Amino acid sequence: MEWLLVNPHIHNIFASLGCQVGDQYVAHPNCQVTLDHIMEKLRQEDRTLRTFRRAIVFSNLIKKDLMQLLIAIKDNRVIIDKTVKLFAELTTPVESLLLVDVMSKTDAGRTTIIELNWLLYSAKESFLEPKATRRVVDIIRMLLDEGVEQNSPNEETLTDCISLLRNILHVPESRPTSKGNSTSYQNRLIWNLFSQNFDKVLINLAARKQSGKWKIGVVQLIVLLYKDQQETVLQKLLNQWLEATMISDSSEDNESNTSPPEHYSSSSGDPTSDSSDTSMTDMNGVSEQHKTTKCSASHKKLPGSSRKTSNRGNSTKKIETNDREAKHQERSKYYSLKTPDSGCDTSGGTPESASTSSNDESPERKAKLVHQKPGNMIQKPRQVSTKKMLSPEQLRELKMKKLHRRALNHSSLSTGSIHYAISLNLQQHNPTDEDISQILKEFTVDFLISAYACIVEELRRQLVDNRDDFIDSSHFSWLITYFLKFAIQLELDFESIRPVLSRDAVTFLVYNGVFLCEQHENSHLHSDFDMPSRLRKLHLIVTAIREVLLALNSYLNASYVTKESKQLLSQLQSELCGMEDLRNLIVMMLRQFNPNVHCRSYLIDLICTNHILIDTVDKCKSLKGTDVLINHLKQFTAIDMMKQYGHLLEFYQENGPDINDCIFNMMHHVAGDLDSLSSLFQPSIIKSFTLIYENSSQLLDDWTDLIEYVIHQFIESTKSVKTDEKPKNNADVNRAWTSQECDPLFWYFVQSANSSDPIGSILQLYSDGGAQNRTRIGLIEQLLKQDIICDTQFNELMAKEPIGAVERERANVNVQEEVEYLKGQLLNEGMESLITWLQKELLKACHAKLSLVQETEGVVEPSPFYYAIKHEAMPIIPWNCEQYSAMQNHVFLLFLHKLGFALPADTGYSFARIPKTWTLAKMFNLALKLGPVPEGWIKFDATQLRNQENNGTEDRSN
């Protein structure tokens, strides 16, 4: 960068901004032109080397001119707007400017990254001056007073102000904080902002029912504020605040001193940080107490159990509730799930922990964190006696009054509240992590009361209307994951969080989950895909669904919820439990789990969320007497699904009793109710069962019976599992081959291996021997089944067999009979459930499209609904193992091809697609053509569709 020192042009540009005259900074007459010129230079600079931006590092432009300009100029709106915009541009994160992974591989690239980071460090250090942050906050206040109309200059400036604060908070510390000084730049910035009442400004912005890019910036700001905050710390502080509220029957205005600061062991990491659209937030691990309910679905008694068991109808044992529940029985029954360290590392040393279930601390450290009491806490006997005199109803009434007063305090920007921050001497106090936790405790209460539901709803609407995918949907799931548990803890009224605890919120989560799962399938084809970011987003989807289900069960069981609200909650429960895509999404995520890619905390959250979902469906009154629950459980009889449970069972000692309870509960269903004992005959499961039985002295009777029964049956069974005990998708062409046909196959292959067409030669040998109706595809599959060829040889032979190969086998078949012929082939191979799957997907697509133009009955499934809104081709989603295997089957793919579906090979997607050009009548009549359709599957008025002629179902697709 020596050229900068001898280039007077660069220095002349910056000198034209203004100069110091006495104690004041005066803008140059050409200041506006200079600001425009600098912005133009930044836009036109080299996208790889970023030379002009690096020149600013050496010119000291930010401290010398821009900061002075920002603070001093108060009467020239044009200069103010351009200065803020320039600041926002200069503080853009490095990862948004460069491909850091690529640039860091060269010396020149590393130098560029270092110098750009230095620019960000200097900018963050400049904003430690309270006047700087106060000026930005004042500008935001001014814009809000004037009004922020859509696509107006005020909206653009507001977006720049929020982006500036977001970028500054995102800048990492320039150097590790020494032990002698616990104050970080981040803490000082947050301290300054909150002492200037920025929390009121932020809540005012979040509560506005307006769309715009600034709304996304508000969410990102909130994410960064909580980035290093452990949820357990905030939960304890909120509990102390609630207890102080219930003890005191007076109406204190100063609420910040009700809880003295606690000295927690600081632990970096936000348990539920999301990935912003500028790759802003880092995902750091922290522990969380999982909360779940116990499944009460009835079990089929296992034959051969060594002892009689009691309460078999209750699939899981009651778990002790926490202290708060003991004091307030009307609150929801959250059950604590202890979760171990996932030991996951997916991003170069940074543990992937989108969920609060990952934990980077030892058990001793966790115990110390949870049970440590602050040294300065003083308990007064009179307070305890006062607390005992109050009934739960009186305690709740006091709490609601205090929450109501806080809501009124935030009704105006001009009304200032006394903060914990400004109760201390700002000039002489260095904020610690405990101080920041106290500030965020109060902000959490105010945010939940005044703005939480609004910002979640507005963000969802923006995401639905987002056509260019410039908004990261993980913000939405993060807001639900992080804050919903606090809303339950504060016992907010259902109406105040109704947009969060709603069908719309859950359907959008499911849609995003399907979208991310398809990306996960595609990631195997694209090595440059952002794997850690996608894994974090998937994890957030799971934890958000879990929190919604827990909150739903909590409100349903709470005595303080009104009768009208409980009716709405019961309706919501029926809608969610009847949502097939919600249940299937958990199945697909478990199917896709790979211990080499995903961390163990993700698997824990999946299994626990599925456990909560099963319990919720089991308790749903509207589904009593239906086969919804049993159909969901059947999908877990696949060997690959039980393999995932077996993987987690290997960590039995670390899991804790509640997670193990979720595992045993599902295995009990599989072995008992579903009579699929063979699915548990896996080496990892048998080994874990043996170790548990030998080493665990306090095992529940139910699970002892399960272990004894499985081990006993495994020993008694033959070495190979019978074919009829396998899932149907594994019962392949072997049933159609007799032993007389299988025996000579190896010899026929040896004879024909060197021929130009070995498959054709083998078929000829079979034909000479009198065997008929042997197909080329079926023969290749049989070769693999008998281990005559390996997977590589199988793929090579299949690659030589184009889809037209099967067509040549039935050249004498009439064109109109092709679909029926292929359908018969699938039925002969035991794939009738796949025909049903296609019918349901077509009917769900019809229902989704019709729901956009008219009122329909029943629950509209999320996936087709949102694809219909975005006018995109709807996917045929392989939820379970059987459906996924079918998408690898050439006969089934040919069947889809002849029906007119867009195959993955044609579209570049992982899932097959229903073409956008298909009409409702075409989809409906195709579903009818595939087979009988029970009336219960049709959730719309199909009279007109039945009367319309389907002209294109039998057309050949090119």
N, C-alpha and C positions, 0 to 999 in steps of 0.2 A: 504493500500500500504506500510505498515511498512517493508515488506519483501525486498523491494527495497533498503532500507537503510543499510541492513546487507548482501546484495548479492554482493560480490566484482566482480562477473563475469560480471554483467551488466556494471559496471563502467569500467572494463578493456576493454570491447568491444569498448566503446566510446573513451577511452584514446588512442586506437591504430590508430586513424585517423590522429593525428598530434599534434603539440604543438607550442606555441609562442616562438620565438627566437628573442629577441630584439624587433624591430618594425615590424617584419615580422612573418607570420604564415607559418610553414614548415610542409609539409605533411610527414607522417610516411612512411617508405619503404613498409609496408604492408597495405597502405591506400586502395588500390584497393580491396584487399581481405576483408578488414573490411567493406567496403561499400557493397560488395556482401553479406557478412554475415548478415548485418543489413537488407538488402532487403529480404533475405531469411527468417529471423525471422519475418518480417512483413507479409510475405505471409503465414507463417505457424502458426501464432498466433491464439488464440481462437477467433472465429468469433462473439462471444457474448460479452465477457468481454474485448477483445482487450488489454490484459495485457501488452504486450511489447510496444505497442504504448503509453500506459499510463505511462510506465516507462520512456519514453523519456521526458515526461513533467517534471518529478522530476530531471532528469539528466541535464537539461538545455543544451541539445545537440545542438539545433538549433543556439542559440546565441554564445555558447562557441566554437563550432567546425565547424558545417556545413556552417554557414554564412561566417566564416573566410576562410574556404576552397574554397567556391564559389568565393569570391573576390580575394583571393591571387593566386590561381593556374590558370595560363594563358597559360602554354606551354605543359600541359599533357592532351591531348584530352580524354583519357580514364577516368581519374579522373573527368574531367569536365562533361562528359556525365553521369557518374554514380552519381555524386553529384546532378545534375539537376533532374535526375530520382528519386532519393531518396527524394528530396524536393517536387516534384510533388506528390509522394505517401504519404508523411507525411501531406500534406495540403489537402488531400481528404476530401470533406465535410462530416460531421457526418451523414447526412441523406443517404449518399451513403454507409456508413459502417454498419449502424444499422437500425432496424425498430424502429424509434424514438417513434412512438405512443405506441408501445408495451413495449419498454424498460422503458418509463417514468412512467409506472404503478407500478414499484417496486423501493425500496430504492437503491438496487444495480444497477439497470438500470439507475436511475437518477444520481447516483454518476459517473457512466461510462460516461454518456453524458456530465456532467459538466467538467470532467477531459479532455475529448477529445476536448471540446470547448476551454478549456484553452490552449491546445496545438496549436490550430488554432489562438487564439488571440496572443499568443507569437510569432508565425510565422509572422503574419501580422505586428506586432509591429517591428519586426526585419527588415522587408522590407521597413520601413519608412526611413531607411538610404539610401540616394540617390545613394551611391556606389553600393548597392545591386541591385536596379532596373536597374541601368546603366549597370551592369555586364550582366544581363539577356538580355537586349536589344543588347549589343555588341555581345553576343553569337549568337543571332538570325541573326544579320547582317553578322557575319562571315559565318554562314551556308548558307545564301542566296548568298553570294559572291562565295562560293565553289560550290554551286549547290545542289539542293535537288531532288534527283531521288527517284522514288517510291520504297518502301521496302528497302531503304538504311539506314545505320546508321545515316546519317545526317537527314533523315526524322523522324526517331525515336526521335532523340534529339530535333528537332524542335517541334515535338508534345509535348514532355515533357516540353519544355520552355513555350509554349503557355498554356498548362494545369496548369503549376505553376502560371503564372500570373492570369489566370482565377480563380484558387482556392483562391489565395490571395485576389483578388477583391471581391470574393463571401463571404468571412468571414465577419460576421456582426460586428458591433462595440461592444467592450467588455463592454462598459457602455454608458449610454446616455450622449450626449455632453451637458455640462453646458452652461447656457445662456451667461456666461462671455467669453466663448471660442467657437466660431462658427466653428472652424476648426475640421473636423472629420478625422479619419484615411483614409477613402475612398477619401476625397478631396485631402489630402496630397499625397496619392499614385498616383492619376490621375495627379495631378500637377507635380510631379516628372517625371512621364513617358512622359508627353507631353513636358516638358522642355528639355527632352533628345531626342526629335524628334521621339518618338515612334509612333506618328501618321503616319509619312511617312512609317515606317516599317510596320505598320498595314495595310495601304492602299496598299502597295506593295504586301503583303501576300494575301489580298482580291482580288487583280486584277490578280493574277496568275491563269492561266487555268490549274490547277492541282487538282487532287482528293486526298483524304487522311483524316485521322482523324483530322489532324491539321486544316483542313478547317472548320470543325465543331467547333473547339476551337476558331477560329477567330470570327465566328459568335457569340459564347457565350461571348467572350470578348467585342464585340460591344454592346451586350445586357446589360452587366454589366456596361459599361460606361454610358449608357443612363438610367440606372435603376431608378435613382431619379430625372430625368429631365422631367419637364412638357412640353408637346408639345406646349402649348400656349406661354410659355416663349421663346422657340426656334423660334417659328413663328414670334414673335415680334422682336427678335434680328435680324432675317434674313430680315425682312422688313426694319429695320433701316439700315442694311448693304446695301440692294438694293437701298434705297433712297440716301444713301451717295454716292454710285457708280454712280447713275444717276445725282446727283448734280455736282459731280466733273468730269470735262472733261480731267483731267490730268491722267497720268499713274503712280500711286503711287505703289511702291513695298511693302511698309509696310501697310497692309490692316487691321491689328488687332486693330488700334486705331481709326477706322472710327466710331465706336459706343461706347460711354462711357458705363460703366457697370450700369445696372439698379438694384435697390434694391427691388426685388420681395419678397413677402411673401413666405418663403420656405415651400414646401409641399412635404412630402415624398411620393414616389410612381411613378412607371412607368406605364403610361396608357396602354401600350401594351406589357408588359413584357411577354415573353413566358416561357414555362416550359422546361428547358434543360434536357438532358438525365441523368444528375446527380441531378435532382431536385434542380437546382441551384438558379434560379431567383424567387423572391417573387413577387406576383402580388399585386400591390398597386393601389389604385384608384386615378384618377385625372380627371379633366374635360377636355372635348374637344368640340370644335365647330363642330357639325356634318354638313356635307355639302350634299345637295341633290338638285335635279332638280325637276321641277314640271311636273306632268303628264298631257299630253294634249289629252289623249284619250277622245273620245266623249261619252257623257252620254245620256242615254235615259231619256227624261223629265218625272219627276215623276207626275203621275196623282193626282189631288186633291191638288196641291200646293196652298198655300194661296196667293202667289204673283208671278208675272212674274219675271223671272230671265234673266239677260243678260249674254252673253258669256258662254252659257251652254256648248258649244263645248270644252271649256277649263276647264278641271276638277279641276284645282287648281289655286289659285291666285298668281300673281307674288309677290315675296318677295324682300325686299330691299337688294341690294347687298352691300358688305362691302366697306370700303373706298378705298381699293386697286383697286377694280373693277372700281370705279368711276374715278380713275386716269388712269387706263390702260384698256380700253374697249376691247382690243384684248385678254385679258386673259380669262380663263375659268370662267363660271358662277357657282361658288360654293355658295350654299345657307346655311345660318347658321341655325342649328337646336339646340335650347337650350334643354338641357337634365337635368333632376332632379337627385337628389340623389337616387340611387337605393335602398338603405336601405338593401342591400343583405349581408348576412353573411353565407358563406358556409364552412368555414374552421376554425372554432374555433376562431372567432373574427376578422379574416382577410377578408375584403370585397373582393368578387370575382369581378374583374374588368378587364377582358381581353380586353375590349374595352375602348376607351377614352370617352365613353358616360357616364360612371359612374362618380360621382362627390361627393367628401367628404367635400365640402365647402358650406357655406351658400351663398344665393344670394348676400348678401352685400359684402361678401368676394370676390366672383367672380367678382362683378362689380369693386371692388377696384383693383383686380389683373389685369383686362383688361385695365382699364383706368388710372391707376397710372402712372405718369411720373417721370423719374429719376430727382433727385434734381440737378444734375450737368450737365444737358443737356442745351446747349446754342444754340439758334437758331439765325443764322445770316441773316439779311435782304438780303444781296447780294446773299446768297445761294438760297433763295426763288425766287428771280427774275431770277436767272440763270435757275432754274428748269422750270420756266414758259416759257422760251425761247426755250426749247427743245421739239421737237415733240416726240410722242410715239415711232416712228421708231428710232430716234436718241437715246432715252433713252435705248431702247433694244439693239442697237448696242454697246453702251458703256458698258452695262452689259455683253454682249457676249464677248467683248474684255477682260474684267477683268476675266471672267470665263476661257477664253482660256489661259491667262497668268498663272492662278493658275494651270491649267492642265499641262502646260509645267514645272512648278516648281516641280511637283511631278513625273517627268519622270525618276528621278534618286535618289537613296538612298543617294548619297553623297552630293546632293544639299540641304542645309538646309534653311528653311523658318523662318522668324522672327515671333515668336509666342507671343500672348498676355501674355503667362505664363512667358517667359524669358524677357519680356520688363520691368518686375518688379524685385526687388531684391529678389531672391529666399530664401536667408538665413534669411531675415527679414520680409518676407511676409507670412502671414497665409491665404491660399486660402479660400474664402467664397463660398457659393453656387452660387453667382452671377459670381464670377470669373470662376468657372467650367462651367457655362452656356456659358460664352464668349468663352472659349476654345472649347467646343463642337459645338458652332455655326460655328467656322472656320473649325473644323473637318468635320462637316456635309456637308459643301459646297465642300470640297476636296473629301470626300468619294463619294458623288453623282456624281461628275464629272469623277472621275478616276476609281472607283471600284464597284459601286452599282450594275449595271447591270450584271457585270461579276460574282460576288459572288452569286447573286440570281440564275443565270443560272446554275452555277456549283453545287450549293446546290441542285437544283432540279434534276440534273442528278444523283447526289449521292443518293438522296432519291429514285429515280426510280430504281437504281441498288442495293439498299439496300435489301438484302435477309434476314438478321437476325433481322431487325427492331431495330438495336442498335442506330439509329439516330432518334432524336425527330423531327418530321415534323413540329412542331409548330414554329421552327426557321424560316422556309420558310414564313409562313403566317405573322409572326411578322415583318420581313423585309419589306414586302409589306405594311402592315398596318402602320408602323411607318414612313417610309421614302418616300413613293410615293407622299404624299401630299407636302413634301418639294421640290421634283423634279418639281412638277407643279408650286409651288410658285417661284422657280428660273427660270421657263420657259425654262427648258432644251429641247434641240431638241428631237424629237420623236425617232430618230435613237439611241440616247444615252441611252434610257431606253426601247428599243424595246423588249429585252428579258423579262422584267418585265411586260410590257403591251402587252401580247401575249396570243394566244390561249393555248399554252402549260402550261403557268403559271395558267390560269384559270381552265383548265381541271384537273390539279393536285390538286388545291384547292377543286374542287368538289369531286374528288375521296377521298380525306382525310375527307371531310365533311361526305360523305356516311359511311366511315369506322368508324368515331367517333359516328355517329348516331346509328349505329348497336351496338357499344359498350355501348351506353347509354341504349338501349333496354336490353342488357345483364346485366347491372349493377343492375337491380332489382333482379337478380338471384344470384348475388355475392356481399355479404356485405362488403368484403375486397377491393372492387374496389376503385381506387383513384378518387373519385368523383370530388373534387375541381380542380385537374389537368385536367381532361377531360372537365369540364365545361369551363375552361380557353381556352383550345384548340378549342373547338367549337366556342367560342366567337370570337377568332382570325380569324377563317375561315370566319365568317360573315363580320367582319370589313375589312378583306383583299379583299373580293369580292366587298364590297361597294367602297373601294378606287380605285379599278381597273375600276369600272363603272364610277365613278366620273372623273377619269383621262381620260378615253376614251371620255366622253362627252366634257371635257375641251379641249382636243386637236382637236376634230372635230369642235369646235366653235372658235378656235384660228386663228387669221389672219396671224400669223407669221409661221404657219406650211406650208411646201411646198406642191405643188400639188401632187407630188409622195407620200409623207407621208400621205396625206389625202385619197388617193386611198387605201393605205394599211390599214388605220384606218377604212375606210368604209367596207372593206372586213372583218376586225376583228369584227366590229359591227354586220355584217350579221352572222358571225360564232357564236358569243356569243349569239345573240338573237335566232338563230336557234338551240341552244343547249338545248334540252329538259331536260336533267339532271340538268342543272344549275337552271332552273325555278323550277323544282320539288324538288330540295334540300331545297330551301327556304320554300316550302310548308311543307316538312317533318319536318324541324326544328320547324316551327310554330305549327305543329300538336303535336310534342313531348314536347312543352313548358309546364312546370309545375311551377306555382308560389311558390310552397313549396320547389323547388329545385333550379330553376334558379333565377337570380336577374332581376330586372325590366329593367336595362340597356341593358341586352341581348335581351329582347323583343322589346325594343325601336329600337335597331340596326336591328333586323330582319324586323320589319315593315317598317323602313325607307329604308333599302336595297331593300326590295320588291317594294317599291314605285319607287325607282330609276330604278329598273329593268323594271318595267311596262312602265315607261316613255321612257326608251331606246328602248324597243321593239316597242312601239308606233311610234317612230321616225324612225325606220329602214325602209328604202325605199324598200329593197328586200322582206319584209314581208307584204307589202301593198296588201290588197285583200285576205289575208290568214286568217285562223281561229286560228292562234297561240296565239294571245293575248286573245281572248275570251275563248279558252280552258283553258288557265292558270287561268283566273279569275273565271271560273266555279268551280274550286276546292275550292274556298273560300266561296261558298254558304253553305257548311256544317256548321251545328250548332256549332260544336266544334271549327271550325276556327274563326267564328265570336265571339265566347266566348273569344278567346285570344285578339281580338281587343277591346271587351267590357271591359276586365280586365284593359287594358292600358287606356281606356277612363275614368275609375274611377278617374284617376289622372289628369283630364283635367286642373285644375288650375296650376299644377306644370309642365305639359308637355311643355308648350309654344305653340305658334300658329302653328309652322311648323310641329311639331309632331302630333298635333291634326288634321292638314290638311291632313296628310298621313292617319290617321284613318278615317276621314270623306270621303275622296276620295274613299277608298275601300268600305265603307258602301254605298256610293252613287252608285257605280257599282253594288253591290249586290241587292240593292232595285230597281234600275232603269234598267240598261242594262240587268241584268240577271233575273229580275222579281222573286226574291226569298226573298220577304219581310218578310216571316215568319221566316227566319234565324235571323232576328233582334228582334224578339219577345222573348227576354230573360230578366229576371228581372234586371240583372245588367245594361244592355244597356238602358232599358226603364227608370230605375232610374236615370242613368247618363244624359240621354236626358232631363228628367224633370228638374233636378237641373241646367243643363246648360241653358236651355230655360228661367228659372226663374231668374237666377243670372247673366247672361252674357248680357251686353247691347251693345256690339260691335261685335256681331256675323255676319259672312259673310252671305249674302242673300242665297247663295247656300245651306249652312248648316242649316240655319234657315228653309228653305223649307223642307229639309230632315227630320229634327226633328219634325216639325209640321205634316208632312205626316205620319211618322212612328207612332207617338203617336195617331193620329186620326184613322189610320187603326187598331191599336192595340185595341183601345177602342171599335171600331165597330165590330171587329172580335169576333168569339166565343172563349170560354175559352180554348178549346183544338184546336190545330192546325190540320187542315185537313191532312189526310194521303197523299194526292197527292201533298201537299206543302212541304213535307219533302224530304230530299235527297233520292235518289233511294235506297241507301244501308239500309235505315231505313224502306223501304216498304217491309216488310218481308212476312212471311207466312200468315199474317192476311188477305191478299186479297184472299187467296185460301180457307178460312174458311167462311162459311155462318153463318148468325146469328143463324139459327136453330142448327148448329153444335157447336157454341161457348156457347150457353146458358146452356146446360147440363154439360159442362166440369167440372165445380166446383163440382157438385153433383157426377159425375163419380169418381173424384179424392178422394172425401171423402169416397166413398164406397170402393175404391181400395187401400187406403193409407196403410193399414196394411197387404196387401197381399205380398207374396214373390216377385212378379213381378208386381208392380202397373201399369207400363206403358203397359205391356201386357194385364192386366185386363181391363184397360180403352179402349184399342183397341178392345178387345172382346165385350165390351159393345156397342161401336160404330158400330161394325160389326153386332151385334144383332139388332141394330136400323136401319140398312140399309145403313150406311155410309161406303163408300168404299175409297180405295186409301189413307188411313191415315197412315203415317209412324211414327216410333218410335221417330226419331230425330225431325220431324216436330211437333209431339205431345208435346215433352218436351219444345220446343221453344214456343209453344202456351201457355203452362202452365205459363211460365215466362212472356209472353206478357200480360196475363190477371192478373198478380200479384197473381196468386194462389200459386206459390212457390217463394222463395227468391233466390238471387244469389247463396248462399251456397248450397241450395237444387238443384239448376240447375246444378252446377258443379259436385255435387255428382252423380246425375242421368246421366250426360254426361260421367263421368268417368266409369260408369258401361256399357256404350254403346261403345264398341270398334268399330273401323272402319269396322270390319266385320259384325256389326249389319245391316248396310245398304246392305251389300252383301247378307245377308240371306233374306232380304226383296225382293230381285230380283234374287232369286236362279234360277228361270226359264229363266233368261236373258242369251243370248248367250255371251260367253267370248268376241267375237269380237265386241259386241254392248255395252260393259260396259261404255266405254268413252262417247259414244253418249248418253247413258242413263243419265249419270251424267251431261253431258252438257245440256240435256233437263231439268233436275231438276233445274240447275242454271238459265236457261232462264225463266223458269216458276216463279222463285222467283225474277225476275227483275235484274239479275246479268250479263246481256249481256256485260256490259262495262268491266267486269273482264276478259272475254274471249279476248276482244280487248287488254287489258293490257298484258296478257300473250303473245299474238301474237307479240306485239311491243317489249317486252323484248327479245323474241327469235330472232327476226330480228336484234335488236341492238347487240346481242351477235354474230350473224353471221357477221355483218358488222365489229365489232371490231376484230374478228379473221382474217377475210380476209384482213383487213388493214395492218396486220403485214407482209403479204407476197405479196401484190399487191396493186396498186393504186386503190382507191375507190372514189366515188363521195360523196358529202355531208359531214356533220360534224360527225365525229366518237364520240359517246357518251363517256364521261370520265370513268364512272364506269366500264362497260364491257371492255373497252380498257386497263385500268391498271390492272385489274384482269387477262386479257389475257396475258399481259406482264409478270406478276408474276407467270403464269401457275397455277392459282388458280381457283376453281369453282366459276362461276359468280353468284351473288345473284339475286333473284327476289325481287326487292325492293318495299315494300308497301309505296308509296310516300304519298298518301292522306288518308283521313279518311275512304273512302269507301274501298280502298284496304287493309287498316289495319284491318278493321272489317271483311273482307273476310278471312283473315288469322286466324280468330277465329272461322270460320264456318266449321263444321265437313264435310259437303258435299263438300265444295270447297277443303278442305285438302285431302279428299279421291280422288277427281278429280285430284289433283296434284300428289298424290301417284300413281294412275293408269297410269298417263302419264309418270311416271318415274322420276319426280323431287325428289331431296333429301329434305325431310321435316326438319324443325328446330329440331324436337324431335330426328331425326336420326343423325344430324351433330353437335348439340350443339350450333349452331349459332341462331341468332334471325330471320334471313331471310332464306327462302327456297333457294335452290341452283340448278343451272343447272349442272349436273354431268360433271366432267372434261373429262370423256371418250366419251361424245357425239361428234359426228362428225358434220361438217358443214351441210352435207346433212340431217342428222337426225333432227337437230334443224330447218332447213328451211322447210322441209317437214311436220314437226309437226305443225309449224305455219300455213301452208296451210291447214292442216287437221282440224284445229280448226275453220276455216271459211274463207270466201273470204278476200283476202289481196289486198287493193288498190295499184296500181303501185307506188304511191307517197311514200309509206312506205318502199319500197325496194330501198336502196341507193347503190346497188352494182350489178354486172353482175351475174344474177342468172341462166344463161343458163345451165351451167354444173350441178348446184345443182338440177335443175328441172329434169334433165335426169337421175340422180342417184336414185336408188331405196332405199327407206327407209326401212331397214330390221328390225329395232329395235323399231319403234315407238309403236307398239302394244304389245311388250313383257311385261310380268308382272314383276314388280319390287318386289324383295324379301325384 
